[in-house]
Amino acid sequence: MTERRVSDLKQGIKKIQLDGLFGHLCSSTGMYSRETFQSLYSCITRMVRDYRMPGFVMTRTLDDEAFETMAHALDDIPELPLFRFNQPDLFPVDSGICDQTGFLMVLTNRLCATLYWSAATHATYRMYEGGWTFHPGDTRTLAGHLITHLQTPELETLLKETPVDRRYDDKLNMLITSLVHGLENRNRELTVALDQVQILNKRNVDTERLAAIGQLSSVIAHEIRNPLGLIDLYAKLTEDHLGQLNLTADSDKKALLLKNLSLIRQATGSLEGILSELTNYSRPLQLNTQPVELYQLVRDICDFYQPSYQEQKITLIGPENGPSEWLILDADKLRQAMLNLLKNALEASKPGMQVNVQVETNPLDSQLWVKVSDQGIGITPQNSQKLFTPYFSTKGSGTGLGLAHSRKILQAHGGSVELLSSIPGQGSVFAIILPKTNQEPVS
């Protein structure tokens, strides 16, 4: 487009809003990939260039290199003047479709086409939102809208002088529709396949990494367990011998020594627990399933952990009575997963706070939820993304395997463990999600 044309257009432009301008093309809109529009753009430009169809082209490429390269193919064709609308000040609006939408409008005697697309990407297969039409009436209407707003006599004259031969319309629609469908099907298949390959590759990398870490953890645990067991054994023997000695004159020193030996044994017990957690996570998970009544199991787990809460002066409220929900699961493994949640809630709480455990079900849903809600310190958004990553921990101590192992257990049951919500300083809500199996024990 010449500098004179750009100058003339700028003088006549008003502040316009293009929202809804493409509304009458809704029958052709949908989720299309950028590659599809590039192929269509290329196909159309080749046709009008090779056959030199009299008419005009209006385009906005959003400075995209691929679209801009194809638009250059239409430069300097006397029969087909090209009008570009890439200048930022051509559509001076604060928001709306105009600042992020590219388009190609071709109006000739034998080929009429409109493409439009958004530069914003979408999560679904990285598709672009857009539409296309090859109906001459749609193209003429859309071009007329833009020309009316731009108030350019040159374009108005071209629009009026461009005849449309509808004899080519049906064949062209069939050709382009077939092309679009073929491109879209192929592109979607390739995109889905690529996504699946990436997911599988990530899983393989994670599996190999965890397997290597697990193998290393098993070796380290084995090497540490032997001296650790000896430390605990000799601490226990020393504790027994010291208890048998009659040291009346040094009773205070005796009490201090016994206390220190007890602390040594507690530390070795804690290390043994960490080693067990490391080795258990690295082993393949095997379930020993049987029919279990969920409400009763959850109440038993809460009763089992109640003394730890009472010691910290924190209230643990178990689930209320509800309808029997019999599930096929490994009760011991589920107990491990839930104890991890109760332990985390306890460590996040302060004296005087409450932790609530609820069992929720919906007759129309195929899942059961065991929710653990606390009023504790909460979790930051940054940490919430990493909670279930193995070896990640927000605590000063620990392996960072508690939640990861809980999720592993629930996934083996066909369920999951999720962080439903968390507000720093106000608390968190975790949920154990289980699929309904509804199988009662045989009488």
Kinemage of the C-alpha trace (Angstrom):
@kinemage 1
@onewidth
@group {chain A} dominant
@subgroup {mainchain}
@vectorlist {calphas} color= white
{ca met a 1} P 0.000 0.000 0.000
{ca thr a 2} L 1.461 3.389 -1.009
{ca glu a 3} L 2.315 6.144 1.480
{ca arg a 4} L -0.377 8.342 -0.102
{ca arg a 5} L -3.040 5.698 0.527
{ca val a 6} L -1.913 5.255 4.140
{ca ser a 7} L -2.033 9.015 4.652
{ca asp a 8} L -5.485 9.290 3.085
{ca leu a 9} L -6.765 6.448 5.247
{ca lys a 10} L -5.367 7.924 8.454
{ca gln a 11} L -7.084 11.242 7.817
{ca gly a 12} L -10.466 9.620 7.400
{ca ile a 13} L -10.315 7.138 10.277
{ca lys a 14} L -12.595 7.533 13.274
{ca lys a 15} L -12.462 5.785 16.626
{ca ile a 16} L -14.309 2.514 15.929
{ca gln a 17} L -15.077 -0.664 17.786
{ca leu a 18} L -14.972 -3.908 15.785
{ca asp a 19} L -16.635 -6.129 18.386
{ca gly a 20} L -19.436 -8.047 16.742
{ca leu a 21} L -18.300 -7.125 13.247
{ca phe a 22} L -17.607 -10.779 12.500
{ca gly a 23} L -20.798 -11.930 14.220
{ca his a 24} L -22.647 -12.759 11.020
{ca leu a 25} L -19.944 -15.329 10.225
{ca cys a 26} L -20.748 -17.348 13.349
{ca ser a 27} L -21.690 -20.407 11.284
{ca ser a 28} L -18.061 -20.670 10.201
{ca thr a 29} L -16.352 -19.851 13.478
{ca gly a 30} L -14.586 -22.333 15.658
{ca met a 31} L -11.261 -23.352 17.098
{ca tyr a 32} L -8.700 -23.468 14.318
{ca ser a 33} L -4.957 -23.766 14.458
{ca arg a 34} L -2.622 -21.082 13.247
{ca glu a 35} L -1.234 -23.550 10.703
{ca thr a 36} L -4.692 -23.960 9.172
{ca phe a 37} L -5.046 -20.239 8.605
{ca gln a 38} L -1.556 -20.051 7.122
{ca ser a 39} L -2.462 -22.819 4.667
{ca leu a 40} L -5.737 -21.143 3.725
{ca tyr a 41} L -4.032 -17.754 3.430
{ca ser a 42} L -1.389 -19.238 1.150
{ca cys a 43} L -3.972 -21.077 -0.961
{ca ile a 44} L -6.077 -17.954 -1.490
{ca thr a 45} L -3.159 -15.663 -2.283
{ca arg a 46} L -1.789 -18.164 -4.838
{ca met a 47} L -5.163 -18.413 -6.569
{ca val a 48} L -5.760 -14.673 -6.896
{ca arg a 49} L -2.131 -14.085 -7.908
{ca asp a 50} L -2.038 -16.818 -10.566
{ca tyr a 51} L -5.431 -15.984 -12.111
{ca arg a 52} L -5.160 -12.177 -11.723
{ca met a 53} L -8.803 -11.830 -10.736
{ca pro a 54} L -9.952 -8.187 -10.790
{ca gly a 55} L -10.895 -6.889 -7.333
{ca phe a 56} L -9.114 -5.822 -4.150
{ca val a 57} L -7.661 -7.263 -0.923
{ca met a 58} L -7.791 -5.938 2.627
{ca thr a 59} L -5.424 -7.557 5.111
{ca arg a 60} L -4.078 -7.203 8.626
{ca thr a 61} L -1.257 -9.613 9.444
{ca leu a 62} L -0.472 -8.394 12.997
{ca asp a 63} L 3.153 -8.220 11.795
{ca asp a 64} L 3.286 -12.000 11.787
{ca glu a 65} L 6.230 -13.006 9.616
{ca ala a 66} L 4.502 -15.962 7.945
{ca phe a 67} L 1.328 -14.030 7.075
{ca glu a 68} L 3.326 -10.981 6.040
{ca thr a 69} L 5.451 -13.048 3.647
{ca met a 70} L 2.337 -14.403 1.946
{ca ala a 71} L 0.818 -10.921 1.710
{ca his a 72} L 3.910 -9.745 -0.162
{ca ala a 73} L 2.947 -12.135 -2.952
{ca leu a 74} L 0.063 -9.765 -3.771
{ca asp a 75} L 2.146 -6.599 -3.951
{ca asp a 76} L 2.349 -4.740 -7.263
{ca ile a 77} L -0.554 -6.536 -8.990
{ca pro a 78} L -2.437 -3.812 -10.903
{ca glu a 79} L -5.652 -5.852 -11.073
{ca leu a 80} L -5.629 -6.471 -7.320
{ca pro a 81} L -4.724 -3.479 -5.120
{ca leu a 82} L -3.691 -4.500 -1.616
{ca phe a 83} L -4.712 -2.413 1.411
{ca arg a 84} L -2.796 -3.087 4.651
{ca phe a 85} L -4.067 -2.193 8.116
{ca asn a 86} L -1.114 -2.999 10.364
{ca gln a 87} L -0.517 0.507 11.686
{ca pro a 88} L -1.313 0.722 15.446
{ca asp a 89} L -3.117 4.054 15.098
{ca leu a 90} L -5.498 2.847 12.408
{ca phe a 91} L -7.828 1.391 15.049
{ca pro a 92} L -7.387 3.657 18.084
{ca val a 93} L -9.451 1.792 20.669
{ca asp a 94} L -8.635 0.775 24.224
{ca ser a 95} L -9.963 -2.763 24.078
{ca gly a 96} L -11.892 -5.171 21.926
{ca ile a 97} L -11.267 -7.407 18.996
{ca cys a 98} L -9.520 -4.837 16.838
{ca asp a 99} L -6.166 -4.755 18.630
{ca gln a 100} L -5.607 -8.535 18.559
{ca thr a 101} L -7.396 -9.746 15.429
{ca gly a 102} L -5.823 -10.349 12.062
{ca phe a 103} L -7.870 -10.744 8.911
{ca leu a 104} L -7.711 -11.298 5.179
{ca met a 105} L -10.578 -10.140 2.961
{ca val a 106} L -10.458 -10.884 -0.763
{ca leu a 107} L -13.220 -9.597 -3.019
{ca thr a 108} L -12.838 -10.429 -6.730
{ca asn a 109} L -15.181 -11.376 -9.495
{ca arg a 110} L -14.521 -15.108 -9.048
{ca leu a 111} L -13.125 -15.491 -5.515
{ca cys a 112} L -14.464 -13.954 -2.331
{ca ala a 113} L -12.982 -14.969 1.022
{ca thr a 114} L -12.722 -13.770 4.606
{ca leu a 115} L -10.365 -15.179 7.229
{ca tyr a 116} L -9.978 -13.816 10.745
{ca trp a 117} L -8.073 -15.066 13.744
{ca ser a 118} L -7.009 -14.011 17.209
{ca ala a 119} L -3.404 -13.715 18.265
{ca ala a 120} L -4.263 -15.018 21.733
{ca thr a 121} L -3.474 -18.684 22.309
{ca his a 122} L -5.730 -21.182 24.044
{ca ala a 123} L -4.879 -24.084 26.318
{ca thr a 124} L -6.750 -26.613 24.185
{ca tyr a 125} L -4.148 -27.991 21.780
{ca arg a 126} L -2.691 -24.469 21.402
{ca met a 127} L -5.466 -23.576 18.972
{ca tyr a 128} L -6.264 -20.088 17.812
{ca glu a 129} L -9.812 -18.744 17.851
{ca gly a 130} L -11.029 -17.693 14.431
{ca gly a 131} L -13.301 -18.334 11.502
{ca trp a 132} L -13.519 -18.284 7.762
{ca thr a 133} L -16.107 -17.904 5.041
{ca phe a 134} L -16.049 -18.036 1.251
{ca his a 135} L -19.559 -16.739 0.753
{ca pro a 136} L -19.423 -13.621 -1.433
{ca gly a 137} L -22.262 -11.968 0.474
{ca asp a 138} L -20.471 -12.336 3.803
{ca thr a 139} L -17.217 -11.004 2.402
{ca arg a 140} L -18.902 -8.027 0.738
{ca thr a 141} L -20.847 -7.219 3.910
{ca leu a 142} L -17.744 -7.305 6.092
{ca ala a 143} L -15.686 -5.258 3.659
{ca gly a 144} L -18.549 -2.768 3.447
{ca his a 145} L -18.590 -2.386 7.251
{ca leu a 146} L -14.892 -1.582 7.388
{ca ile a 147} L -14.991 0.755 4.393
{ca thr a 148} L -17.949 2.643 5.861
{ca his a 149} L -16.080 3.225 9.132
{ca leu a 150} L -12.863 4.184 7.370
{ca gln a 151} L -14.675 6.578 5.008
{ca thr a 152} L -12.334 5.994 2.080
{ca pro a 153} L -13.848 6.891 -1.324
{ca glu a 154} L -11.218 4.815 -3.136
{ca leu a 155} L -12.264 1.613 -1.385
{ca glu a 156} L -15.957 2.448 -1.703
{ca thr a 157} L -15.489 2.786 -5.462
{ca leu a 158} L -13.606 -0.514 -5.668
{ca leu a 159} L -16.339 -2.250 -3.695
{ca lys a 160} L -19.036 -0.970 -6.021
{ca glu a 161} L -17.050 -1.771 -9.191
{ca thr a 162} L -16.118 -5.328 -8.200
{ca pro a 163} L -18.613 -7.769 -9.736
{ca val a 164} L -19.182 -11.153 -8.146
{ca asp a 165} L -19.693 -14.206 -10.318
{ca arg a 166} L -21.562 -16.710 -8.153
{ca arg a 167} L -21.004 -19.538 -10.634
{ca tyr a 168} L -17.690 -20.229 -8.957
{ca asp a 169} L -19.038 -20.020 -5.431
{ca asp a 170} L -20.311 -23.584 -4.890
{ca lys a 171} L -17.252 -25.323 -6.334
{ca leu a 172} L -14.932 -23.076 -4.386
{ca asn a 173} L -16.766 -23.700 -1.129
{ca met a 174} L -16.529 -27.454 -1.665
{ca leu a 175} L -12.816 -27.218 -2.443
{ca ile a 176} L -11.923 -25.024 0.507
{ca thr a 177} L -14.195 -26.882 2.951
{ca ser a 178} L -12.503 -30.143 2.028
{ca leu a 179} L -9.119 -28.503 2.423
{ca val a 180} L -9.965 -27.056 5.829
{ca his a 181} L -11.412 -30.282 7.169
{ca gly a 182} L -8.415 -32.257 5.991
{ca leu a 183} L -5.964 -29.792 7.461
{ca glu a 184} L -7.804 -29.560 10.765
{ca asn a 185} L -8.171 -33.304 11.181
{ca arg a 186} L -4.516 -33.868 10.405
{ca asn a 187} L -3.391 -31.011 12.609
{ca arg a 188} L -5.514 -32.140 15.550
{ca glu a 189} L -4.309 -35.709 15.217
{ca leu a 190} L -0.698 -34.550 15.115
{ca thr a 191} L -1.210 -32.154 18.024
{ca val a 192} L -2.901 -34.786 20.183
{ca ala a 193} L -0.194 -37.295 19.303
{ca leu a 194} L 2.506 -34.755 20.134
{ca asp a 195} L 0.881 -33.943 23.455
{ca gln a 196} L 0.636 -37.644 24.272
{ca val a 197} L 4.277 -38.190 23.376
{ca gln a 198} L 5.302 -35.252 25.569
{ca ile a 199} L 3.224 -36.575 28.469
{ca leu a 200} L 4.668 -40.073 28.088
{ca asn a 201} L 8.178 -38.683 27.791
{ca lys a 202} L 7.699 -36.635 30.975
{ca arg a 203} L 6.348 -39.685 32.783
{ca asn a 204} L 9.294 -41.764 31.622
{ca val a 205} L 11.764 -39.110 32.753
{ca asp a 206} L 10.021 -38.806 36.121
{ca thr a 207} L 9.863 -42.587 36.499
{ca glu a 208} L 13.534 -43.012 35.689
{ca arg a 209} L 14.489 -40.176 38.018
{ca leu a 210} L 12.393 -41.546 40.880
{ca ala a 211} L 13.682 -45.064 40.243
{ca ala a 212} L 17.272 -43.835 40.451
{ca ile a 213} L 16.515 -41.846 43.610
{ca gly a 214} L 14.632 -44.810 45.073
{ca gln a 215} L 17.495 -47.194 44.345
{ca leu a 216} L 19.992 -44.797 45.884
{ca ser a 217} L 17.709 -44.279 48.900
{ca ser a 218} L 17.435 -48.042 49.416
{ca val a 219} L 21.214 -48.475 49.358
{ca ile a 220} L 21.750 -45.552 51.731
{ca ala a 221} L 18.985 -46.751 54.050
{ca his a 222} L 20.492 -50.232 54.181
{ca glu a 223} L 23.961 -48.888 54.995
{ca ile a 224} L 22.633 -46.521 57.667
{ca arg a 225} L 20.295 -49.028 59.318
{ca asn a 226} L 23.097 -51.292 60.565
{ca pro a 227} L 25.011 -48.704 62.631
{ca leu a 228} L 21.739 -47.036 63.587
{ca gly a 229} L 20.464 -50.315 65.015
{ca leu a 230} L 23.671 -50.730 66.997
{ca ile a 231} L 23.362 -47.200 68.392
{ca asp a 232} L 19.819 -47.929 69.537
{ca leu a 233} L 20.830 -51.338 70.948
{ca tyr a 234} L 23.746 -50.033 73.015
{ca ala a 235} L 21.704 -47.043 74.179
{ca lys a 236} L 19.036 -49.486 75.373
{ca leu a 237} L 21.628 -51.718 77.134
{ca thr a 238} L 23.243 -48.707 78.783
{ca glu a 239} L 19.836 -47.457 79.845
{ca asp a 240} L 19.032 -50.863 81.414
{ca his a 241} L 22.385 -51.149 83.244
{ca leu a 242} L 22.199 -47.599 84.495
{ca gly a 243} L 18.708 -48.205 85.827
{ca gln a 244} L 20.006 -51.172 87.852
{ca leu a 245} L 22.780 -49.167 89.515
{ca asn a 246} L 22.159 -47.741 92.973
{ca leu a 247} L 23.548 -44.238 92.671
{ca thr a 248} L 21.762 -42.553 95.538
{ca ala a 249} L 24.380 -39.884 95.989
{ca asp a 250} L 24.330 -39.002 92.292
{ca ser a 251} L 20.610 -39.424 91.627
{ca asp a 252} L 20.435 -36.166 89.657
{ca lys a 253} L 23.249 -37.242 87.350
{ca lys a 254} L 21.629 -40.649 86.929
{ca ala a 255} L 18.314 -39.023 85.935
{ca leu a 256} L 20.134 -36.776 83.453
{ca leu a 257} L 21.972 -39.739 81.904
{ca leu a 258} L 18.717 -41.707 81.568
{ca lys a 259} L 17.065 -38.704 79.939
{ca asn a 260} L 19.930 -38.330 77.465
{ca leu a 261} L 19.811 -42.020 76.603
{ca ser a 262} L 16.057 -41.722 76.042
{ca leu a 263} L 16.633 -38.782 73.696
{ca ile a 264} L 19.227 -40.821 71.781
{ca arg a 265} L 16.724 -43.643 71.340
{ca gln a 266} L 14.010 -41.198 70.230
{ca ala a 267} L 16.391 -39.751 67.622
{ca thr a 268} L 17.293 -43.200 66.311
{ca gly a 269} L 13.595 -44.079 66.165
{ca ser a 270} L 12.931 -40.907 64.187
{ca leu a 271} L 15.746 -41.726 61.762
{ca glu a 272} L 14.409 -45.265 61.397
{ca gly a 273} L 11.008 -43.819 60.491
{ca ile a 274} L 12.564 -41.570 57.842
{ca leu a 275} L 14.499 -44.490 56.371
{ca ser a 276} L 11.315 -46.592 56.266
{ca glu a 277} L 9.502 -43.761 54.497
{ca leu a 278} L 12.268 -43.498 51.890
{ca thr a 279} L 12.383 -47.222 51.187
{ca asn a 280} L 8.601 -47.648 51.196
{ca tyr a 281} L 8.138 -44.882 48.607
{ca ser a 282} L 10.716 -46.422 46.283
{ca arg a 283} L 9.040 -49.842 46.341
{ca pro a 284} L 6.156 -50.795 44.021
{ca leu a 285} L 2.827 -50.399 45.792
{ca gln a 286} L 0.790 -53.576 46.339
{ca leu a 287} L -2.747 -53.329 47.706
{ca asn a 288} L -4.454 -55.811 49.978
{ca thr a 289} L -8.057 -54.829 49.352
{ca gln a 290} L -11.217 -55.885 51.121
{ca pro a 291} L -14.687 -54.386 51.789
{ca val a 292} L -14.379 -51.487 54.259
{ca glu a 293} L -17.033 -49.138 55.650
{ca leu a 294} L -15.600 -45.685 55.021
{ca tyr a 295} L -17.281 -43.718 57.843
{ca gln a 296} L -16.176 -46.209 60.476
{ca leu a 297} L -12.628 -46.342 59.101
{ca val a 298} L -12.311 -42.540 59.148
{ca arg a 299} L -13.697 -42.346 62.706
{ca asp a 300} L -11.245 -45.038 63.859
{ca ile a 301} L -8.330 -43.133 62.319
{ca cys a 302} L -9.426 -39.907 64.040
{ca asp a 303} L -9.767 -41.724 67.389
{ca phe a 304} L -6.307 -43.251 66.948
{ca tyr a 305} L -4.692 -39.822 66.374
{ca gln a 306} L -6.807 -37.972 68.959
{ca pro a 307} L -4.191 -38.181 71.795
{ca ser a 308} L -1.602 -36.342 69.661
{ca tyr a 309} L -4.081 -33.520 69.131
{ca gln a 310} L -5.035 -33.394 72.804
{ca glu a 311} L -1.380 -33.146 73.780
{ca gln a 312} L -1.031 -30.043 71.581
{ca lys a 313} L -4.365 -28.622 72.838
{ca ile a 314} L -5.870 -28.732 69.335
{ca thr a 315} L -9.408 -29.993 68.737
{ca leu a 316} L -9.883 -32.789 66.206
{ca ile a 317} L -13.508 -33.190 65.105
{ca gly a 318} L -14.332 -36.430 63.299
{ca pro a 319} L -17.096 -37.003 60.752
{ca glu a 320} L -20.736 -37.163 61.737
{ca asn a 321} L -22.699 -40.351 61.238
{ca gly a 322} L -23.830 -40.870 57.682
{ca pro a 323} L -25.146 -43.598 55.405
{ca ser a 324} L -22.975 -46.688 55.134
{ca glu a 325} L -20.453 -46.446 52.311
{ca trp a 326} L -18.751 -49.774 51.663
{ca leu a 327} L -15.661 -49.553 49.456
{ca ile a 328} L -13.132 -52.048 48.195
{ca leu a 329} L -9.785 -50.701 49.416
{ca asp a 330} L -6.641 -51.373 51.426
{ca ala a 331} L -7.529 -50.068 54.890
{ca asp a 332} L -3.915 -49.989 56.116
{ca lys a 333} L -2.705 -48.018 53.096
{ca leu a 334} L -5.611 -45.578 53.329
{ca arg a 335} L -4.836 -45.150 57.030
{ca gln a 336} L -1.276 -44.138 56.079
{ca ala a 337} L -2.539 -41.561 53.592
{ca met a 338} L -5.035 -40.032 56.000
{ca leu a 339} L -2.570 -39.983 58.903
{ca asn a 340} L -0.247 -37.924 56.689
{ca leu a 341} L -3.002 -35.343 56.229
{ca leu a 342} L -3.861 -35.318 59.955
{ca lys a 343} L -0.189 -34.983 60.861
{ca asn a 344} L 0.274 -32.039 58.460
{ca ala a 345} L -2.875 -30.357 59.805
{ca leu a 346} L -1.620 -30.809 63.371
{ca glu a 347} L 1.788 -29.320 62.556
{ca ala a 348} L 0.165 -26.361 60.796
{ca ser a 349} L -2.160 -25.573 63.739
{ca lys a 350} L -1.683 -23.738 67.035
{ca pro a 351} L -3.242 -24.443 70.458
{ca gly a 352} L -6.926 -23.580 70.533
{ca met a 353} L -7.490 -24.236 66.815
{ca gln a 354} L -9.733 -26.882 65.255
{ca val a 355} L -9.234 -29.521 62.578
{ca asn a 356} L -12.419 -30.902 60.989
{ca val a 357} L -12.725 -34.188 59.131
{ca gln a 358} L -15.811 -34.701 56.953
{ca val a 359} L -17.000 -37.426 54.629
{ca glu a 360} L -19.031 -36.063 51.721
{ca thr a 361} L -20.963 -37.916 49.074
{ca asn a 362} L -23.393 -37.049 46.332
{ca pro a 363} L -25.963 -39.566 45.009
{ca leu a 364} L -25.349 -38.229 41.493
{ca asp a 365} L -21.562 -38.397 41.824
{ca ser a 366} L -19.313 -41.428 41.495
{ca gln a 367} L -16.826 -40.228 44.103
{ca leu a 368} L -16.515 -39.961 47.868
{ca trp a 369} L -14.579 -37.128 49.508
{ca val a 370} L -12.814 -37.195 52.877
{ca lys a 371} L -12.000 -33.553 53.645
{ca val a 372} L -9.468 -32.426 56.252
{ca ser a 373} L -9.826 -28.714 57.080
{ca asp a 374} L -7.518 -26.793 59.396
{ca gln a 375} L -7.206 -23.210 60.611
{ca gly a 376} L -3.438 -23.163 60.438
{ca ile a 377} L -0.719 -21.224 58.661
{ca gly a 378} L -1.928 -22.040 55.151
{ca ile a 379} L 0.148 -22.558 52.018
{ca thr a 380} L 1.448 -19.950 49.586
{ca pro a 381} L 0.427 -20.250 45.900
{ca gln a 382} L 4.062 -20.913 44.969
{ca asn a 383} L 4.375 -23.848 47.354
{ca ser a 384} L 0.938 -25.250 46.536
{ca gln a 385} L 2.166 -26.095 43.034
{ca lys a 386} L 4.930 -28.306 44.456
{ca leu a 387} L 3.195 -29.959 47.416
{ca phe a 388} L 2.913 -33.392 45.840
{ca thr a 389} L 6.405 -33.347 44.324
{ca pro a 390} L 8.586 -36.029 45.942
{ca tyr a 391} L 11.244 -34.696 48.317
{ca phe a 392} L 9.719 -31.210 48.436
{ca ser a 393} L 8.965 -29.985 51.949
{ca thr a 394} L 8.044 -26.643 53.516
{ca lys a 395} L 9.139 -27.873 56.936
{ca gly a 396} L 12.561 -27.599 58.458
{ca ser a 397} L 12.787 -31.399 58.712
{ca gly a 398} L 11.257 -34.384 56.988
{ca thr a 399} L 11.673 -36.158 53.680
{ca gly a 400} L 8.976 -34.401 51.702
{ca leu a 401} L 7.425 -37.747 50.814
{ca gly a 402} L 4.278 -37.674 52.956
{ca leu a 403} L 1.877 -36.119 50.469
{ca ala a 404} L 3.617 -37.732 47.478
{ca his a 405} L 3.204 -41.167 49.079
{ca ser a 406} L -0.420 -40.388 49.990
{ca arg a 407} L -1.181 -39.515 46.375
{ca lys a 408} L 0.577 -42.680 45.233
{ca ile a 409} L -1.662 -44.732 47.543
{ca leu a 410} L -4.851 -43.012 46.377
{ca gln a 411} L -3.934 -43.263 42.701
{ca ala a 412} L -3.489 -47.008 43.196
{ca his a 413} L -7.107 -47.009 44.431
{ca gly a 414} L -8.269 -45.049 41.376
{ca gly a 415} L -8.574 -41.831 43.392
{ca ser a 416} L -6.398 -38.884 44.364
{ca val a 417} L -5.356 -36.449 47.075
{ca glu a 418} L -5.907 -32.777 46.289
{ca leu a 419} L -5.415 -29.396 47.897
{ca leu a 420} L -8.870 -27.866 47.507
{ca ser a 421} L -8.072 -24.446 48.956
{ca ser a 422} L -5.533 -22.658 51.112
{ca ile a 423} L -5.237 -19.098 52.374
{ca pro a 424} L -1.987 -18.104 54.120
{ca gly a 425} L -2.759 -17.387 57.751
{ca gln a 426} L -6.288 -18.839 57.572
{ca gly a 427} L -5.896 -22.539 56.882
{ca ser a 428} L -6.099 -25.232 54.222
{ca val a 429} L -8.533 -27.861 52.985
{ca phe a 430} L -7.220 -31.176 51.651
{ca ala a 431} L -9.388 -33.944 50.232
{ca ile a 432} L -8.953 -37.677 49.784
{ca ile a 433} L -11.019 -38.608 46.731
{ca leu a 434} L -12.166 -42.209 46.297
{ca pro a 435} L -14.278 -43.833 43.594
{ca lys a 436} L -17.482 -45.494 44.790
{ca thr a 437} L -17.462 -49.283 44.638
{ca asn a 438} L -20.514 -49.955 46.832
{ca gln a 439} L -19.717 -53.544 47.726
{ca glu a 440} L -20.737 -54.789 51.188
{ca pro a 441} L -19.055 -57.815 52.732
{ca val a 442} L -20.608 -61.189 52.043
{ca ser a 443} L -22.623 -62.401 55.052
